[in-house]
Amino acid sequence: MKKFNFTIKGNKYHTWIKEIDGNIAKIEVNGTQYKVEMEQEVKKTKTPTLVRKPVIRKPGEGGIPAGPSVGAVKAPLPGNIFKVLVKEGDEVKAGDTLLVMEAMKMENDIKAEKSGTVSAVKVTEGEAVLQGAVLVEFKMS
C-alpha cells in the first residue's frame, strides 16, 4: 500500500493506493474508497520459449567418447553437482538420468547416451566441475 499526500487549491488530500489489478486501482482518499480506471497500457508478462535445433554429435564429441567397450560421461558445461543418482555397479539404459547438475542457475539432467554398467562415479554432490570433466565412467553393453 502506497501513501501520497496532495494539496490541490489549498485543500489537503491523504491518498492510499490499496491495490492495482490490471488498469483498475483501488484507492482511498481522505477515508473514502474508490475504484478508478487508469489510462495506461496493461503490461502482459510472457514466458519466453527456448527453441533449439537438435544437436547432431560426431563420434567422440560430447558426453561419450568414441570407443566400443568403455565410456565416460563428461560435463557439458561448468557447474555444480546437485545430485548423484547412480553408484558403481548400477546397470543403466540409454536415456537414464545419471546425475543432476546445476549450471547457469538451472538444474540439468545428465543422461546416459548408451546402455551399460557404471564402473566409477568421479564426482560427489556439491562438487564444482569444469566443462569436459569426467563425471561417470561405465562399461557399455
C-alpha distance (Angstrom), angle and dihedral (degrees) to the residues before:
residue distance angle dihedral
M1 . . .
K2 3.82 . .
K3 3.80 124.0 .
F4 3.79 125.1 -149.1
N5 3.81 130.0 -180.0
F6 3.80 118.7 -154.5
T7 3.78 133.8 -177.6
I8 3.81 112.7 -157.5
K9 3.84 118.1 179.4
G10 3.81 89.8 -21.7
N11 3.84 94.7 -49.7
K12 3.80 117.6 118.5
Y13 3.81 119.3 -138.0
H14 3.81 124.7 -169.3
T15 3.80 107.7 -157.7
W16 3.80 130.5 -174.1
I17 3.78 123.5 -171.5
K18 3.80 102.3 -147.1
E19 3.81 103.1 177.1
I20 3.79 140.4 -7.4
D21 3.80 119.4 -156.0
G22 3.80 112.2 177.4
N23 3.79 104.5 -51.4
I24 3.85 96.0 -23.4
A25 3.81 116.6 95.0
K26 3.80 126.5 -168.1
I27 3.79 107.5 -146.5
E28 3.78 137.5 171.4
V29 3.82 120.6 -145.1
N30 3.83 116.8 -171.0
G31 3.83 90.3 -25.6
T32 3.85 97.2 -46.5
Q33 3.81 117.4 111.6
Y34 3.81 123.1 -138.0
K35 3.79 138.0 178.3
V36 3.78 109.3 -142.4
E37 3.76 132.6 -176.0
M38 3.79 114.2 -131.0
E39 3.77 121.0 -146.4
Q40 3.76 100.6 -132.2
E41 3.74 137.4 110.1
V42 3.80 111.6 -90.7
K43 3.79 107.4 -124.5
K44 3.77 114.6 -136.8
T45 3.77 118.5 -155.6
K46 3.74 114.6 -136.6
T47 3.76 125.7 -168.2
P48 3.79 108.8 -138.9
T49 3.78 118.7 -126.1
L50 3.75 116.3 -138.9
V51 3.79 111.6 -139.7
R52 3.78 118.0 -169.7
K53 3.75 132.4 174.0
P54 3.81 114.6 -120.1
V55 3.79 112.7 -92.8
I56 3.78 114.1 -122.4
R57 3.78 108.0 -158.5
K58 3.76 126.1 -156.5
P59 3.82 119.8 -135.4
G60 3.79 110.1 -76.2
E61 3.80 93.2 19.0
G62 3.79 123.3 111.8
G63 3.80 128.8 -0.2
I64 3.82 102.4 -9.0
P65 3.78 122.6 38.5
A66 3.78 119.7 -138.9
G67 3.76 113.2 -87.0
P68 3.79 134.1 116.5
S69 3.82 103.3 -128.1
V70 3.83 113.3 19.8
G71 3.79 125.8 47.3
A72 3.78 137.8 -178.9
V73 3.77 130.2 -160.1
K74 3.80 110.9 -142.0
A75 3.80 130.9 -162.2
P76 3.82 108.9 -93.6
L77 3.83 90.6 -152.7
P78 3.82 138.3 -4.5
G79 3.79 115.9 -74.1
N80 3.80 147.7 111.5
I81 3.80 127.3 -71.9
F82 3.80 105.4 -116.0
K83 3.82 101.0 178.4
V84 3.82 135.2 -1.4
L85 3.82 111.3 -147.8
V86 3.83 101.2 179.8
K87 3.80 136.9 55.2
E88 3.79 135.2 -162.7
G89 3.81 111.5 -66.5
D90 3.84 96.5 24.6
E91 3.80 117.2 137.3
V92 3.81 111.9 -130.2
K93 3.78 132.0 -170.9
A94 3.78 126.8 -148.9
G95 3.80 107.6 -80.3
D96 3.84 96.3 25.3
T97 3.80 114.2 135.3
L98 3.81 109.7 -114.7
L99 3.79 99.2 -179.1
V100 3.79 143.8 -18.5
M101 3.79 117.8 -116.4
E102 3.80 126.8 -167.9
A103 3.79 113.2 -141.6
M104 3.81 128.5 160.0
K105 3.85 89.9 -1.0
M106 3.81 91.6 -58.7
E107 3.78 130.7 107.3
N108 3.81 111.8 -125.0
D109 3.80 124.3 -166.5
I110 3.80 110.8 -136.0
K111 3.82 106.6 -150.7
A112 3.77 135.4 -167.3
E113 3.79 112.1 -106.1
K114 3.83 93.1 -160.1
S115 3.79 137.4 21.8
G116 3.79 120.4 -96.8
T117 3.81 148.2 109.8
V118 3.80 122.0 -70.0
S119 3.81 107.8 -116.3
A120 3.84 98.1 176.1
V121 3.80 139.9 2.6
K122 3.81 106.0 -149.0
V123 3.84 98.8 -172.3
T124 3.80 139.5 55.3
E125 3.80 131.7 -147.3
G126 3.81 111.9 -80.5
E127 3.81 94.0 21.8
A128 3.81 118.7 135.7
V129 3.81 114.8 -132.3
L130 3.78 135.3 -171.9
Q131 3.79 126.6 -132.0
G132 3.79 110.5 -78.2
A133 3.83 95.1 21.2
V134 3.82 113.1 143.6
L135 3.81 108.8 -110.1
V136 3.82 104.4 171.8
E137 3.80 132.3 8.1
F138 3.78 122.5 -158.9
K139 3.78 144.7 167.3
M140 3.77 112.8 -115.6
S141 3.79 120.4 -132.3
